[in-house]
Amino acid sequence: MWSLPNILTVIRLVAAPMVAVMFLYFTRPYADWAALVLFVGAALTDWVDGYLARAWKQESKIGAMLDPIADKAMVVIEIGRASCRERV
């Protein structure tokens, strides 16, 4: 289970709530930039873990299950965070 692609997927799953946490600890526009960096990093990690899993023949059932969960968690948390922001 603990192959590099699966580790990257778990890191992305843990990073998803960190996008929202950025807005608790940083003021704007720093929170916006920090969340953007995390989101882009997660997107790149998504591509890398998929590529490595296929290239190294390390595809696994747990990876196939966790990968879409991590993707959806990132998107759902960002939509929730964006819908709760203050309107000026």
C-alpha positions as a Markdown table, in Angstrom:
| # | Residue | x | y | z |
|---|---|---|---|---|
| 1 | Met | 0.0 | 0.0 | 0.0 |
| 2 | Trp | 2.7 | 2.5 | 0.8 |
| 3 | Ser | 4.0 | 3.1 | -2.6 |
| 4 | Leu | 5.0 | 6.7 | -3.7 |
| 5 | Pro | 1.9 | 7.2 | -5.8 |
| 6 | Asn | -0.3 | 6.3 | -2.8 |
| 7 | Ile | 1.7 | 8.5 | -0.4 |
| 8 | Leu | 1.2 | 11.4 | -2.8 |
| 9 | Thr | -2.5 | 10.8 | -2.9 |
| 10 | Val | -2.7 | 10.7 | 0.9 |
| 11 | Ile | -0.7 | 13.9 | 1.1 |
| 12 | Arg | -3.2 | 15.5 | -1.3 |
| 13 | Leu | -6.1 | 14.2 | 0.8 |
| 14 | Val | -4.6 | 15.8 | 3.9 |
| 15 | Ala | -3.8 | 19.1 | 2.0 |
| 16 | Ala | -7.5 | 19.5 | 0.9 |
| 17 | Pro | -8.7 | 21.0 | 4.3 |
| 18 | Met | -5.5 | 23.1 | 4.5 |
| 19 | Val | -6.9 | 25.2 | 1.6 |
| 20 | Ala | -9.7 | 26.4 | 3.9 |
| 21 | Val | -7.4 | 26.6 | 7.0 |
| 22 | Met | -5.2 | 29.2 | 5.1 |
| 23 | Phe | -8.1 | 31.6 | 5.5 |
| 24 | Leu | -8.2 | 31.2 | 9.3 |
| 25 | Tyr | -4.5 | 31.9 | 9.8 |
| 26 | Phe | -3.6 | 34.4 | 7.0 |
| 27 | Thr | -5.2 | 37.6 | 6.0 |
| 28 | Arg | -6.2 | 38.4 | 2.4 |
| 29 | Pro | -4.5 | 38.5 | -0.1 |
| 30 | Tyr | -1.9 | 36.2 | 1.5 |
| 31 | Ala | -4.5 | 33.5 | 2.1 |
| 32 | Asp | -5.6 | 33.7 | -1.5 |
| 33 | Trp | -2.0 | 33.1 | -2.7 |
| 34 | Ala | -1.3 | 30.4 | -0.1 |
| 35 | Ala | -4.5 | 28.5 | -1.1 |
| 36 | Leu | -3.7 | 28.9 | -4.8 |
| 37 | Val | -0.2 | 27.4 | -4.2 |
| 38 | Leu | -1.8 | 24.5 | -2.3 |
| 39 | Phe | -4.4 | 24.0 | -5.0 |
| 40 | Val | -1.9 | 24.0 | -7.8 |
| 41 | Gly | 0.4 | 21.8 | -5.9 |
| 42 | Ala | -2.4 | 19.3 | -5.4 |
| 43 | Ala | -3.2 | 19.4 | -9.1 |
| 44 | Leu | 0.4 | 18.7 | -10.0 |
| 45 | Thr | 0.6 | 16.0 | -7.4 |
| 46 | Asp | -2.6 | 14.4 | -8.9 |
| 47 | Trp | -0.9 | 14.2 | -12.3 |
| 48 | Val | 2.4 | 12.9 | -10.9 |
| 49 | Asp | 0.9 | 10.2 | -8.8 |
| 50 | Gly | -1.2 | 8.9 | -11.7 |
| 51 | Tyr | 1.8 | 9.0 | -14.0 |
| 52 | Leu | 4.0 | 7.2 | -11.5 |
| 53 | Ala | 1.5 | 4.6 | -10.7 |
| 54 | Arg | 1.0 | 3.7 | -14.3 |
| 55 | Ala | 4.7 | 4.0 | -15.3 |
| 56 | Trp | 6.0 | 1.9 | -12.3 |
| 57 | Lys | 3.0 | -0.5 | -12.5 |
| 58 | Gln | 2.1 | 0.4 | -8.9 |
| 59 | Glu | -1.6 | 0.8 | -9.5 |
| 60 | Ser | -3.6 | -0.4 | -6.5 |
| 61 | Lys | -7.2 | -0.7 | -5.4 |
| 62 | Ile | -6.6 | 1.7 | -2.5 |
| 63 | Gly | -5.0 | 4.3 | -4.8 |
| 64 | Ala | -7.9 | 3.9 | -7.3 |
| 65 | Met | -10.3 | 4.5 | -4.4 |
| 66 | Leu | -8.4 | 7.4 | -2.7 |
| 67 | Asp | -7.5 | 9.4 | -5.8 |
| 68 | Pro | -11.1 | 10.5 | -6.7 |
| 69 | Ile | -11.9 | 11.1 | -3.1 |
| 70 | Ala | -8.9 | 13.4 | -2.8 |
| 71 | Asp | -9.9 | 15.2 | -6.0 |
| 72 | Lys | -13.5 | 15.7 | -4.8 |
| 73 | Ala | -12.4 | 16.7 | -1.3 |
| 74 | Met | -10.2 | 19.5 | -2.8 |
| 75 | Val | -13.0 | 20.8 | -5.0 |
| 76 | Val | -15.8 | 20.5 | -2.4 |
| 77 | Ile | -13.8 | 22.3 | 0.2 |
| 78 | Glu | -12.8 | 25.1 | -2.2 |
| 79 | Ile | -16.4 | 25.6 | -3.3 |
| 80 | Gly | -17.5 | 25.7 | 0.4 |
| 81 | Arg | -14.8 | 28.1 | 1.2 |
| 82 | Ala | -15.6 | 30.3 | -1.7 |
| 83 | Ser | -19.3 | 30.4 | -1.0 |
| 84 | Cys | -18.6 | 31.5 | 2.7 |
| 85 | Arg | -16.3 | 34.3 | 1.9 |
| 86 | Glu | -17.3 | 37.8 | 2.9 |
| 87 | Arg | -19.0 | 39.9 | 0.2 |
| 88 | Val | -17.8 | 43.4 | 0.0 |
